[in-house]
Amino acid sequence: MPPVVREEPARDQAPGVSVAVLRELQSLQGTGDQILDALVPRARLLQLEAGQQLLRRGEPNLRVYIVVSGLLRVELDDSPLAHIERGETVGELSLLAGSAATATVAAEERTQLLVLDEETFWWLAESSHEFSVGLLVRLAKRLRSNNDAVQENIALRRQFEQAALSDPLTGFRNRRWLDQTLPRIIQRHLHASEPLCIAMMDIDHFKQVNDAYGHAAGDAVLLQVGRLVRANLRPADFAARVGGEEFVLVFPQTSMPGAISAAERLREAIAGAAFDYDGGALPQVTVSLGLVELERSANPLELLARADGALYAAKQSGRNRTEWPGRDGSGPKLNPDR
């Protein structure tokens, strides 16, 4: 980030600035020549090159700047908010509030500024009714404009954050969302002593579909699997696509028997569905699932590793299958009511 411009020591007058030039500036229009004559020796000039900063958000400011020539850019979190043109002022909000600058201001191009220190600013405001009224009008407009820009910026940021946490193809949450959210889900269930199950699901022989029919056909399979997942999970359940053909299913407030029933219902729905692409039928698509239940000592990485191990067992057992701890022994049975 470019350094804040350090101003030169104040001079006895602002060289190159005449009453005629000041009279043309929007913020000083209507101010009498006598006041402008007295302003010239009180004010001074500051010149910025393109890209140099005038104000930095969060840093103190006790000056008001009037743009004599050039253009300033107002930024919030590196996002442009507005531009300040010739004759307009900047810095008055922080000076009036006695607070730090609320945004960063930098030169869009080579810019010349008239600098009013705090004492000069208040002298001008008391001496010129026109300057004071114009300042109030500009402040009201700027506050309104800044508020609209901030709200738009917040909305855009939320959209970007939403996009960053979602898989663009299926619309499911992605791995980043899972990494951020699963620890909170686990802690909530542990705190409430409620059951929680996680399933790792993988589309069987997905690479063969891509190799034989192309990646567009593979995307069509992913979309159709996604629709079947949505149709067969409860509204309270979560699904995240965490790899090419790999998904994580989260079953909140669900013990192992209920999760087994949910996983098997989904597996059977996918195995029984007809898949197609571009008007032609595709081979049967099946999925394998590895299902585990939350334990008191588990953390997200351990839970996902156990689910991945169960998924591997399902693949090794022939695919199109759901595996869970104790399936072939004294483990939980299916719950037909889930």
N, C-alpha and C positions, 0 to 999 in steps of 0.2 A: 504494500500500500504506500503511495507516495507520501512523503512527510508533509506535515502542515506547514504552510508558508509562513516564514518569520518576517514580520513587518519591519521596515526600516524605521529608524528614529523619526519622530514627528518633526516636520519642517515648519518654518515660520508661515508658510502658505502652501497652497496646492499649485505648483507650477503647471502652466498650461491649461488651467481651468479658469474660465472667465464667467462673469455673471450671465453673459449671453448663453453659454453652454449650460449652466445650471438651470436657467429659466426654461430650457427645452426639455429637461428631464421630467418625466411624468410625476414622480413623487414630490417635485418642488414646484409644480405648476400652480400659479395663483399666489405664490409667496412673493412679497414685495421686494423691489430691487435693493432697498435699504437693508433688509434682512439678509439678502443674498450677498451684498457687499461685506457684511459683517461675518458671513459664513466662510468666505474664501480664506481668510487667515486662520480660522479655527480648524478647518478640515485639512486633510492631506490625501494624496493619491497613493494607491497601491496597484501594482501591475502583476497579474498572474499569467503564466504561460499555460498552454493547453495541458490539462491533466493535473495541474497543481491544485492542492486542496486549500480551501479557505477556512472551512469549519469541519470539525470531525465530531460525529455523534458521540455524546457522552462527555465531551470536554467543555470546560467553562467558556463563556463568551460574554464580553461586556462592550461590544461595539455593534454599530449598525453600518451596513455597507450599501451604497447606492451604485448601481451599475452605470458607468459613464459610457462604456462601449464594450462590445463582446457579449458573451453568453455564459451563464452559470448553470450547472446541472445539480439537482437535488437528488440524493440517493438514500434509500433505506435498505440496509442489509444487501448492498451491492445491486439493488434493483432501482432503476430510475423512477423517480416520483413526479418530477416536474422540472421546468426550466425557468430561469429568472432572466429577463431580457433587459435591454437598455432602459434606464429610468426607474426600474423596480428596485425594491429594497430587500435585504436579507439580514437576519440576525436579530431583528426586533423582538421576535417571540421569546428567545432565551434572555435577552436583556430585560424585557418587561417582567418576565417571570422570575428573574434572578436565578435561573437554572441553567443546566448544561444544554448544549445544542441537541435538538431532538432528531437531527438528520445530518448527514454528511453533505457538504457543498463543495464542488470542485469546478474548475474552469473547463467548459466544453471547448473553448477556443481562447485565443489570447484576449484577455479581459482587463479593463481598467476600472478601478473602483474608487469612489469617494468614501473615505473612512471617517465616521463620526464616533468619537469616544462617548462614554456615558454622559459626561457633563455637557458636551456639545449637542448631543441628541436631545436632552431634556431642555436645554436652552432654546433649540429650534422649535420643539413642540410647544413651549410656552410663548414663543415669540410669534409663531405663524399659526393662526387658526386653520388656514387652508391645509397646511402640512398635517396638522393633527387630525382633521376630518378625513383627509385622504388616507392617512395611515390606518384609521379605524375601518374604513371601507375595505382597504386592501387586506387587513388582518382577517376580517370576516370572510372575505372571498377565499383567502388562502386556507383558513381553518376548514372551511367547507370542502375545498378542493383536496386538501391533504387528507381529510377524513375519508372522502370517497376513494382516494388513491390507496390509502392504507387498507380499507375494507376490501378493495379489489385485490390488493397484494395478498391479503390474508386468504381470500378465496382461492387465488391461484396457487398459493403455497399448499393449501389443503388438497387441491387437485393433484399437485405434483407429489405430495406425500402419499396420497391414495394410490397414484399410479406406481410409485416406487414400491408399494407393498402388495401389488396385485400382479398376477400373471396375465399378460396382454392377450394370450390366445384363449384360455378357458375362462378368464374372469375370476378364478379362484385366488385366494391369498397365495403369496409366494414364500420362499425360504426365509427371506428377511423378516416378513411378518411373523412366521413361526418362531424364529429365533428371539424376536422381541416379546411375543405374546405368550408362548407356552410356559415360560417360568412363572408368569403371573397367574395363569390358569392353574398350574400345579399348586402354587402357594395358597390360592383361594380354596382349593379342594382339601388340601391338607389341614388348613386352619379350621374348616367347617367339618372335617372328618367325613367328607363325602367321597363316594367312589368316582374314579375317572379311568377311562380306557383309551388307549391309543392304538391305531392300526397303521401299518405301513403297507401300501398297496402298489403293485407293479403290474403293468400290462404285459402279458406273456408274449414272447416272440415278437416284440414290437419292432425290433431292428429288421426282421424279415419283411414286415409290411413296408417299411421305408425303402428297403433294397429292391423289393419286387414291384412296388406301385408308385414309389416316389414320395418325397417328403410332404407334398401337398395332401396325398392320401393319408399319410401319418397324422397330419394336423386334423384331418376330418375325423379320424378315429378318436383323437384326443377330445375333440369337441363333442362327439357323440357319447363318449365315456363320461365326460363332464355333465352332460344333461342327465344321464342315468344316475350319476352320483347325487345330483340335486334332487331328483325325483324319489330317491330311496332313503335319504337321510332326513332326520327331524330338523325343524327350523333351528333348534338349539345346538345342533352338531356343526362342526367346522370341517372344511376340507382345504388343503393347501397343496399346490403342485410344487414339489421341491426338486424335481429333476426332469429329464426329458419325458419319461413315461412313469415317473414315480410320484405317488401322492401320499400325504399323511392325513388320516382321518382322526378327528378328536371327538370323543363321546362323553360330554360332561354329565356328571351325576348319574353315571351308568356303571353298574357292576359287570363282571365278566359274562354271566349268562345273557344279559340283555345285549351286550356288545357283540357276542357271538351271533346272536340272532340277526342283529343289524348287518353285520359283515356278510353273513351267509345270504341274507336276502339280496344285498347289493351284488354279490358275486354271481348269484343265480340269474339276476336280472340282466347283467352284462352278458353272461354266457348264452342266454336265450334271445338276445337282441340280434336283429339283422343289420349289419353294417354295410354302408355303400359309399361310393365316391364317384362323382361326375357321372351319375346315371348307371354305374355298374356295381355289381355286388362284390363285396370283399369277403375274404375267408372269415370264419368264426373268430371272434375276439373273446379272450378270457383274461381273467386277472387272478393274481395270487395275493394273499393277504397274510401279514403277521400281526397278531393281536396280543397286547399285554395290558395289565392293569397296574395302576399306580400303587407303589408301596411307600411306606412311611419314610424310608431313607433315600428314596429315589430323587435324582435331579433330572433336568431335561435331557442331558446327553446320555445318561444311563438308560432312561426310559426309551429314547429313540434307538439306542443300540440294541436293547432287548427286542424291540419291535422289528428291527432290521434282521436280527438273528432268527426270529420266528418266520419272517418272510423268506429268508434263505432256506429254512427247513421246508416251507411250502413248495418252493421251487424244486428242491431236491426230491420231494415226494411226488412229483409228477405235474405240478402246476395246476391251475384252475382249482385252487384249494385254499382254505383258511387254516392257519396253524396258530395254536396258542399253548401256553405251558400246561402240560398234563392232558393234552387232547386224547392221547391213546391210553391214558391211565385213569386215575380217579379225579380228573379235573372237572371243571364246570360243564354242565350240559346246556343245550340250547334252551332259550326261553321263548316260546312261541308267541307270548304277549308283547314282546318288544318290537 
